[in-house]
Amino acid sequence: MTVVLSIKPEYAAKIFAGEKLVEYRRKSIKNVEKVIVYVTKPVGKVLGEFEVAEILTANPEELWERTSRIGGIGKEAYFEYFRDSEQAFALAIKNVKKYEEERELKDYGLKMAPQFFAYV
């Protein structure tokens, strides 16, 4: 399946630059093969996509140990993001494609940015 994820501009830039090889999430996303990257405000556009190689699941401490070198996020921000979470998820990124032209959410049948994710 394909999902649209809302990703902050700083992290989206790292994904498209090949510096961020996992995308962290607090909620599980099942059966996802492709992610459409919606970059949050001030950009507010769909800029590209990537395929999901695998979905990693662990407690936040273990996932940090396994992915910190490829996560594109600092330790403090990571643990703040997963504060009060018993489980953490990471989408392993492969085959990143940045679109030549920006796209709108409406191109995917969405009226607003998904808070967590939206299947399309």
Chimera marker file (.cmm) of the C-alpha trace (Angstrom):
<marker_set name="trace">
<marker id="1" x="0.000" y="0.000" z="0.000" r="1" g="1" b="0" radius="0.5"/>
<marker id="2" x="0.948" y="3.644" z="-0.379" r="1" g="1" b="0" radius="0.5"/>
<marker id="3" x="0.702" y="6.271" z="2.359" r="1" g="1" b="0" radius="0.5"/>
<marker id="4" x="1.187" y="10.018" z="2.566" r="1" g="1" b="0" radius="0.5"/>
<marker id="5" x="3.342" y="11.084" z="5.514" r="1" g="1" b="0" radius="0.5"/>
<marker id="6" x="3.720" y="14.613" z="6.846" r="1" g="1" b="0" radius="0.5"/>
<marker id="7" x="7.436" y="15.249" z="7.387" r="1" g="1" b="0" radius="0.5"/>
<marker id="8" x="9.083" y="18.409" z="8.713" r="1" g="1" b="0" radius="0.5"/>
<marker id="9" x="11.185" y="20.327" z="6.158" r="1" g="1" b="0" radius="0.5"/>
<marker id="10" x="14.510" y="19.661" z="7.909" r="1" g="1" b="0" radius="0.5"/>
<marker id="11" x="13.950" y="15.897" z="7.921" r="1" g="1" b="0" radius="0.5"/>
<marker id="12" x="12.571" y="15.796" z="4.381" r="1" g="1" b="0" radius="0.5"/>
<marker id="13" x="15.706" y="17.594" z="3.162" r="1" g="1" b="0" radius="0.5"/>
<marker id="14" x="17.856" y="14.934" z="4.842" r="1" g="1" b="0" radius="0.5"/>
<marker id="15" x="15.812" y="12.150" z="3.252" r="1" g="1" b="0" radius="0.5"/>
<marker id="16" x="16.219" y="13.638" z="-0.237" r="1" g="1" b="0" radius="0.5"/>
<marker id="17" x="19.949" y="14.217" z="0.404" r="1" g="1" b="0" radius="0.5"/>
<marker id="18" x="20.415" y="10.563" z="1.416" r="1" g="1" b="0" radius="0.5"/>
<marker id="19" x="21.428" y="11.511" z="4.969" r="1" g="1" b="0" radius="0.5"/>
<marker id="20" x="18.332" y="10.121" z="6.725" r="1" g="1" b="0" radius="0.5"/>
<marker id="21" x="17.746" y="6.449" z="6.019" r="1" g="1" b="0" radius="0.5"/>
<marker id="22" x="14.889" y="5.790" z="8.451" r="1" g="1" b="0" radius="0.5"/>
<marker id="23" x="11.711" y="7.725" z="9.206" r="1" g="1" b="0" radius="0.5"/>
<marker id="24" x="10.576" y="7.440" z="12.817" r="1" g="1" b="0" radius="0.5"/>
<marker id="25" x="6.945" y="7.051" z="13.820" r="1" g="1" b="0" radius="0.5"/>
<marker id="26" x="5.095" y="6.619" z="17.116" r="1" g="1" b="0" radius="0.5"/>
<marker id="27" x="2.273" y="4.666" z="15.494" r="1" g="1" b="0" radius="0.5"/>
<marker id="28" x="2.543" y="1.486" z="13.474" r="1" g="1" b="0" radius="0.5"/>
<marker id="29" x="1.849" y="1.623" z="9.757" r="1" g="1" b="0" radius="0.5"/>
<marker id="30" x="1.011" y="-1.776" z="8.334" r="1" g="1" b="0" radius="0.5"/>
<marker id="31" x="1.597" y="-3.126" z="4.838" r="1" g="1" b="0" radius="0.5"/>
<marker id="32" x="3.210" y="0.038" z="3.506" r="1" g="1" b="0" radius="0.5"/>
<marker id="33" x="5.420" y="-0.275" z="0.444" r="1" g="1" b="0" radius="0.5"/>
<marker id="34" x="5.658" y="3.341" z="-0.682" r="1" g="1" b="0" radius="0.5"/>
<marker id="35" x="5.589" y="6.703" z="1.100" r="1" g="1" b="0" radius="0.5"/>
<marker id="36" x="4.554" y="9.968" z="-0.543" r="1" g="1" b="0" radius="0.5"/>
<marker id="37" x="6.444" y="12.774" z="1.251" r="1" g="1" b="0" radius="0.5"/>
<marker id="38" x="4.316" y="15.785" z="2.167" r="1" g="1" b="0" radius="0.5"/>
<marker id="39" x="6.649" y="18.459" z="3.544" r="1" g="1" b="0" radius="0.5"/>
<marker id="40" x="4.925" y="20.456" z="6.272" r="1" g="1" b="0" radius="0.5"/>
<marker id="41" x="4.616" y="24.250" z="6.426" r="1" g="1" b="0" radius="0.5"/>
<marker id="42" x="6.160" y="26.557" z="5.472" r="1" g="1" b="0" radius="0.5"/>
<marker id="43" x="6.713" y="24.357" z="2.378" r="1" g="1" b="0" radius="0.5"/>
<marker id="44" x="3.271" y="22.736" z="2.335" r="1" g="1" b="0" radius="0.5"/>
<marker id="45" x="3.870" y="20.600" z="-0.781" r="1" g="1" b="0" radius="0.5"/>
<marker id="46" x="4.427" y="17.005" z="-1.839" r="1" g="1" b="0" radius="0.5"/>
<marker id="47" x="8.063" y="16.865" z="-2.927" r="1" g="1" b="0" radius="0.5"/>
<marker id="48" x="8.780" y="13.202" z="-3.534" r="1" g="1" b="0" radius="0.5"/>
<marker id="49" x="8.491" y="9.602" z="-2.462" r="1" g="1" b="0" radius="0.5"/>
<marker id="50" x="10.424" y="6.613" z="-1.205" r="1" g="1" b="0" radius="0.5"/>
<marker id="51" x="9.971" y="2.886" z="-0.878" r="1" g="1" b="0" radius="0.5"/>
<marker id="52" x="9.947" y="1.095" z="2.461" r="1" g="1" b="0" radius="0.5"/>
<marker id="53" x="12.565" y="-1.647" z="2.724" r="1" g="1" b="0" radius="0.5"/>
<marker id="54" x="11.264" y="-2.824" z="6.104" r="1" g="1" b="0" radius="0.5"/>
<marker id="55" x="9.544" y="-1.568" z="9.235" r="1" g="1" b="0" radius="0.5"/>
<marker id="56" x="11.604" y="-1.786" z="12.409" r="1" g="1" b="0" radius="0.5"/>
<marker id="57" x="9.838" y="-2.076" z="15.764" r="1" g="1" b="0" radius="0.5"/>
<marker id="58" x="11.374" y="-1.907" z="19.236" r="1" g="1" b="0" radius="0.5"/>
<marker id="59" x="11.244" y="0.082" z="22.423" r="1" g="1" b="0" radius="0.5"/>
<marker id="60" x="12.651" y="3.598" z="21.911" r="1" g="1" b="0" radius="0.5"/>
<marker id="61" x="16.009" y="2.839" z="23.563" r="1" g="1" b="0" radius="0.5"/>
<marker id="62" x="16.657" y="-0.269" z="21.472" r="1" g="1" b="0" radius="0.5"/>
<marker id="63" x="15.550" y="1.398" z="18.243" r="1" g="1" b="0" radius="0.5"/>
<marker id="64" x="17.892" y="4.328" z="18.958" r="1" g="1" b="0" radius="0.5"/>
<marker id="65" x="20.796" y="1.905" z="19.434" r="1" g="1" b="0" radius="0.5"/>
<marker id="66" x="19.988" y="0.224" z="16.112" r="1" g="1" b="0" radius="0.5"/>
<marker id="67" x="19.335" y="3.341" z="14.010" r="1" g="1" b="0" radius="0.5"/>
<marker id="68" x="20.943" y="6.430" z="15.566" r="1" g="1" b="0" radius="0.5"/>
<marker id="69" x="23.685" y="6.641" z="12.911" r="1" g="1" b="0" radius="0.5"/>
<marker id="70" x="21.179" y="6.660" z="10.057" r="1" g="1" b="0" radius="0.5"/>
<marker id="71" x="18.217" y="8.445" z="11.654" r="1" g="1" b="0" radius="0.5"/>
<marker id="72" x="19.090" y="12.035" z="10.788" r="1" g="1" b="0" radius="0.5"/>
<marker id="73" x="17.957" y="13.293" z="14.195" r="1" g="1" b="0" radius="0.5"/>
<marker id="74" x="19.774" y="14.163" z="17.406" r="1" g="1" b="0" radius="0.5"/>
<marker id="75" x="19.431" y="12.067" z="20.540" r="1" g="1" b="0" radius="0.5"/>
<marker id="76" x="17.592" y="14.744" z="22.529" r="1" g="1" b="0" radius="0.5"/>
<marker id="77" x="15.012" y="15.356" z="19.785" r="1" g="1" b="0" radius="0.5"/>
<marker id="78" x="14.579" y="11.601" z="19.257" r="1" g="1" b="0" radius="0.5"/>
<marker id="79" x="13.820" y="10.868" z="22.892" r="1" g="1" b="0" radius="0.5"/>
<marker id="80" x="11.561" y="13.912" z="23.165" r="1" g="1" b="0" radius="0.5"/>
<marker id="81" x="9.599" y="12.612" z="20.158" r="1" g="1" b="0" radius="0.5"/>
<marker id="82" x="9.218" y="9.160" z="21.753" r="1" g="1" b="0" radius="0.5"/>
<marker id="83" x="8.593" y="10.454" z="25.297" r="1" g="1" b="0" radius="0.5"/>
<marker id="84" x="5.879" y="8.340" z="26.963" r="1" g="1" b="0" radius="0.5"/>
<marker id="85" x="6.008" y="5.794" z="24.104" r="1" g="1" b="0" radius="0.5"/>
<marker id="86" x="6.510" y="2.127" z="24.880" r="1" g="1" b="0" radius="0.5"/>
<marker id="87" x="7.095" y="1.214" z="21.245" r="1" g="1" b="0" radius="0.5"/>
<marker id="88" x="8.906" y="2.999" z="18.455" r="1" g="1" b="0" radius="0.5"/>
<marker id="89" x="8.763" y="2.366" z="14.729" r="1" g="1" b="0" radius="0.5"/>
<marker id="90" x="11.171" y="3.194" z="11.917" r="1" g="1" b="0" radius="0.5"/>
<marker id="91" x="10.503" y="2.921" z="8.212" r="1" g="1" b="0" radius="0.5"/>
<marker id="92" x="13.721" y="1.882" z="6.470" r="1" g="1" b="0" radius="0.5"/>
<marker id="93" x="14.046" y="4.107" z="3.400" r="1" g="1" b="0" radius="0.5"/>
<marker id="94" x="15.125" y="2.974" z="-0.078" r="1" g="1" b="0" radius="0.5"/>
<marker id="95" x="14.794" y="4.254" z="-3.655" r="1" g="1" b="0" radius="0.5"/>
<marker id="96" x="14.187" y="7.903" z="-2.828" r="1" g="1" b="0" radius="0.5"/>
<marker id="97" x="12.761" y="9.981" z="-5.661" r="1" g="1" b="0" radius="0.5"/>
<marker id="98" x="12.429" y="13.762" z="-5.533" r="1" g="1" b="0" radius="0.5"/>
<marker id="99" x="9.838" y="15.051" z="-7.963" r="1" g="1" b="0" radius="0.5"/>
<marker id="100" x="10.892" y="17.553" z="-10.602" r="1" g="1" b="0" radius="0.5"/>
<marker id="101" x="7.798" y="19.617" z="-9.834" r="1" g="1" b="0" radius="0.5"/>
<marker id="102" x="6.070" y="20.152" z="-6.499" r="1" g="1" b="0" radius="0.5"/>
<marker id="103" x="2.667" y="18.526" z="-6.114" r="1" g="1" b="0" radius="0.5"/>
<marker id="104" x="-0.412" y="19.340" z="-4.056" r="1" g="1" b="0" radius="0.5"/>
<marker id="105" x="-2.176" y="17.110" z="-1.536" r="1" g="1" b="0" radius="0.5"/>
<marker id="106" x="-5.316" y="17.354" z="-3.651" r="1" g="1" b="0" radius="0.5"/>
<marker id="107" x="-3.417" y="15.441" z="-6.358" r="1" g="1" b="0" radius="0.5"/>
<marker id="108" x="-3.702" y="12.468" z="-3.972" r="1" g="1" b="0" radius="0.5"/>
<marker id="109" x="-7.330" y="13.058" z="-3.009" r="1" g="1" b="0" radius="0.5"/>
<marker id="110" x="-6.493" y="14.758" z="0.299" r="1" g="1" b="0" radius="0.5"/>
<marker id="111" x="-7.912" y="18.057" z="1.509" r="1" g="1" b="0" radius="0.5"/>
<marker id="112" x="-5.538" y="18.508" z="4.425" r="1" g="1" b="0" radius="0.5"/>
<marker id="113" x="-2.220" y="17.201" z="5.681" r="1" g="1" b="0" radius="0.5"/>
<marker id="114" x="-2.481" y="13.898" z="7.538" r="1" g="1" b="0" radius="0.5"/>
<marker id="115" x="-1.696" y="14.144" z="11.241" r="1" g="1" b="0" radius="0.5"/>
<marker id="116" x="-0.083" y="10.715" z="11.265" r="1" g="1" b="0" radius="0.5"/>
<marker id="117" x="-0.519" y="9.188" z="7.817" r="1" g="1" b="0" radius="0.5"/>
<marker id="118" x="-3.160" y="8.608" z="5.162" r="1" g="1" b="0" radius="0.5"/>
<marker id="119" x="-3.525" y="5.652" z="2.842" r="1" g="1" b="0" radius="0.5"/>
<marker id="120" x="-3.878" y="6.669" z="-0.811" r="1" g="1" b="0" radius="0.5"/>
<link id1="1" id2="2" r="1" g="1" b="0" radius="0.2"/>
<link id1="2" id2="3" r="1" g="1" b="0" radius="0.2"/>
<link id1="3" id2="4" r="1" g="1" b="0" radius="0.2"/>
<link id1="4" id2="5" r="1" g="1" b="0" radius="0.2"/>
<link id1="5" id2="6" r="1" g="1" b="0" radius="0.2"/>
<link id1="6" id2="7" r="1" g="1" b="0" radius="0.2"/>
<link id1="7" id2="8" r="1" g="1" b="0" radius="0.2"/>
<link id1="8" id2="9" r="1" g="1" b="0" radius="0.2"/>
<link id1="9" id2="10" r="1" g="1" b="0" radius="0.2"/>
<link id1="10" id2="11" r="1" g="1" b="0" radius="0.2"/>
<link id1="11" id2="12" r="1" g="1" b="0" radius="0.2"/>
<link id1="12" id2="13" r="1" g="1" b="0" radius="0.2"/>
<link id1="13" id2="14" r="1" g="1" b="0" radius="0.2"/>
<link id1="14" id2="15" r="1" g="1" b="0" radius="0.2"/>
<link id1="15" id2="16" r="1" g="1" b="0" radius="0.2"/>
<link id1="16" id2="17" r="1" g="1" b="0" radius="0.2"/>
<link id1="17" id2="18" r="1" g="1" b="0" radius="0.2"/>
<link id1="18" id2="19" r="1" g="1" b="0" radius="0.2"/>
<link id1="19" id2="20" r="1" g="1" b="0" radius="0.2"/>
<link id1="20" id2="21" r="1" g="1" b="0" radius="0.2"/>
<link id1="21" id2="22" r="1" g="1" b="0" radius="0.2"/>
<link id1="22" id2="23" r="1" g="1" b="0" radius="0.2"/>
<link id1="23" id2="24" r="1" g="1" b="0" radius="0.2"/>
<link id1="24" id2="25" r="1" g="1" b="0" radius="0.2"/>
<link id1="25" id2="26" r="1" g="1" b="0" radius="0.2"/>
<link id1="26" id2="27" r="1" g="1" b="0" radius="0.2"/>
<link id1="27" id2="28" r="1" g="1" b="0" radius="0.2"/>
<link id1="28" id2="29" r="1" g="1" b="0" radius="0.2"/>
<link id1="29" id2="30" r="1" g="1" b="0" radius="0.2"/>
<link id1="30" id2="31" r="1" g="1" b="0" radius="0.2"/>
<link id1="31" id2="32" r="1" g="1" b="0" radius="0.2"/>
<link id1="32" id2="33" r="1" g="1" b="0" radius="0.2"/>
<link id1="33" id2="34" r="1" g="1" b="0" radius="0.2"/>
<link id1="34" id2="35" r="1" g="1" b="0" radius="0.2"/>
<link id1="35" id2="36" r="1" g="1" b="0" radius="0.2"/>
<link id1="36" id2="37" r="1" g="1" b="0" radius="0.2"/>
<link id1="37" id2="38" r="1" g="1" b="0" radius="0.2"/>
<link id1="38" id2="39" r="1" g="1" b="0" radius="0.2"/>
<link id1="39" id2="40" r="1" g="1" b="0" radius="0.2"/>
<link id1="40" id2="41" r="1" g="1" b="0" radius="0.2"/>
<link id1="41" id2="42" r="1" g="1" b="0" radius="0.2"/>
<link id1="42" id2="43" r="1" g="1" b="0" radius="0.2"/>
<link id1="43" id2="44" r="1" g="1" b="0" radius="0.2"/>
<link id1="44" id2="45" r="1" g="1" b="0" radius="0.2"/>
<link id1="45" id2="46" r="1" g="1" b="0" radius="0.2"/>
<link id1="46" id2="47" r="1" g="1" b="0" radius="0.2"/>
<link id1="47" id2="48" r="1" g="1" b="0" radius="0.2"/>
<link id1="48" id2="49" r="1" g="1" b="0" radius="0.2"/>
<link id1="49" id2="50" r="1" g="1" b="0" radius="0.2"/>
<link id1="50" id2="51" r="1" g="1" b="0" radius="0.2"/>
<link id1="51" id2="52" r="1" g="1" b="0" radius="0.2"/>
<link id1="52" id2="53" r="1" g="1" b="0" radius="0.2"/>
<link id1="53" id2="54" r="1" g="1" b="0" radius="0.2"/>
<link id1="54" id2="55" r="1" g="1" b="0" radius="0.2"/>
<link id1="55" id2="56" r="1" g="1" b="0" radius="0.2"/>
<link id1="56" id2="57" r="1" g="1" b="0" radius="0.2"/>
<link id1="57" id2="58" r="1" g="1" b="0" radius="0.2"/>
<link id1="58" id2="59" r="1" g="1" b="0" radius="0.2"/>
<link id1="59" id2="60" r="1" g="1" b="0" radius="0.2"/>
<link id1="60" id2="61" r="1" g="1" b="0" radius="0.2"/>
<link id1="61" id2="62" r="1" g="1" b="0" radius="0.2"/>
<link id1="62" id2="63" r="1" g="1" b="0" radius="0.2"/>
<link id1="63" id2="64" r="1" g="1" b="0" radius="0.2"/>
<link id1="64" id2="65" r="1" g="1" b="0" radius="0.2"/>
<link id1="65" id2="66" r="1" g="1" b="0" radius="0.2"/>
<link id1="66" id2="67" r="1" g="1" b="0" radius="0.2"/>
<link id1="67" id2="68" r="1" g="1" b="0" radius="0.2"/>
<link id1="68" id2="69" r="1" g="1" b="0" radius="0.2"/>
<link id1="69" id2="70" r="1" g="1" b="0" radius="0.2"/>
<link id1="70" id2="71" r="1" g="1" b="0" radius="0.2"/>
<link id1="71" id2="72" r="1" g="1" b="0" radius="0.2"/>
<link id1="72" id2="73" r="1" g="1" b="0" radius="0.2"/>
<link id1="73" id2="74" r="1" g="1" b="0" radius="0.2"/>
<link id1="74" id2="75" r="1" g="1" b="0" radius="0.2"/>
<link id1="75" id2="76" r="1" g="1" b="0" radius="0.2"/>
<link id1="76" id2="77" r="1" g="1" b="0" radius="0.2"/>
<link id1="77" id2="78" r="1" g="1" b="0" radius="0.2"/>
<link id1="78" id2="79" r="1" g="1" b="0" radius="0.2"/>
<link id1="79" id2="80" r="1" g="1" b="0" radius="0.2"/>
<link id1="80" id2="81" r="1" g="1" b="0" radius="0.2"/>
<link id1="81" id2="82" r="1" g="1" b="0" radius="0.2"/>
<link id1="82" id2="83" r="1" g="1" b="0" radius="0.2"/>
<link id1="83" id2="84" r="1" g="1" b="0" radius="0.2"/>
<link id1="84" id2="85" r="1" g="1" b="0" radius="0.2"/>
<link id1="85" id2="86" r="1" g="1" b="0" radius="0.2"/>
<link id1="86" id2="87" r="1" g="1" b="0" radius="0.2"/>
<link id1="87" id2="88" r="1" g="1" b="0" radius="0.2"/>
<link id1="88" id2="89" r="1" g="1" b="0" radius="0.2"/>
<link id1="89" id2="90" r="1" g="1" b="0" radius="0.2"/>
<link id1="90" id2="91" r="1" g="1" b="0" radius="0.2"/>
<link id1="91" id2="92" r="1" g="1" b="0" radius="0.2"/>
<link id1="92" id2="93" r="1" g="1" b="0" radius="0.2"/>
<link id1="93" id2="94" r="1" g="1" b="0" radius="0.2"/>
<link id1="94" id2="95" r="1" g="1" b="0" radius="0.2"/>
<link id1="95" id2="96" r="1" g="1" b="0" radius="0.2"/>
<link id1="96" id2="97" r="1" g="1" b="0" radius="0.2"/>
<link id1="97" id2="98" r="1" g="1" b="0" radius="0.2"/>
<link id1="98" id2="99" r="1" g="1" b="0" radius="0.2"/>
<link id1="99" id2="100" r="1" g="1" b="0" radius="0.2"/>
<link id1="100" id2="101" r="1" g="1" b="0" radius="0.2"/>
<link id1="101" id2="102" r="1" g="1" b="0" radius="0.2"/>
<link id1="102" id2="103" r="1" g="1" b="0" radius="0.2"/>
<link id1="103" id2="104" r="1" g="1" b="0" radius="0.2"/>
<link id1="104" id2="105" r="1" g="1" b="0" radius="0.2"/>
<link id1="105" id2="106" r="1" g="1" b="0" radius="0.2"/>
<link id1="106" id2="107" r="1" g="1" b="0" radius="0.2"/>
<link id1="107" id2="108" r="1" g="1" b="0" radius="0.2"/>
<link id1="108" id2="109" r="1" g="1" b="0" radius="0.2"/>
<link id1="109" id2="110" r="1" g="1" b="0" radius="0.2"/>
<link id1="110" id2="111" r="1" g="1" b="0" radius="0.2"/>
<link id1="111" id2="112" r="1" g="1" b="0" radius="0.2"/>
<link id1="112" id2="113" r="1" g="1" b="0" radius="0.2"/>
<link id1="113" id2="114" r="1" g="1" b="0" radius="0.2"/>
<link id1="114" id2="115" r="1" g="1" b="0" radius="0.2"/>
<link id1="115" id2="116" r="1" g="1" b="0" radius="0.2"/>
<link id1="116" id2="117" r="1" g="1" b="0" radius="0.2"/>
<link id1="117" id2="118" r="1" g="1" b="0" radius="0.2"/>
<link id1="118" id2="119" r="1" g="1" b="0" radius="0.2"/>
<link id1="119" id2="120" r="1" g="1" b="0" radius="0.2"/>
</marker_set>
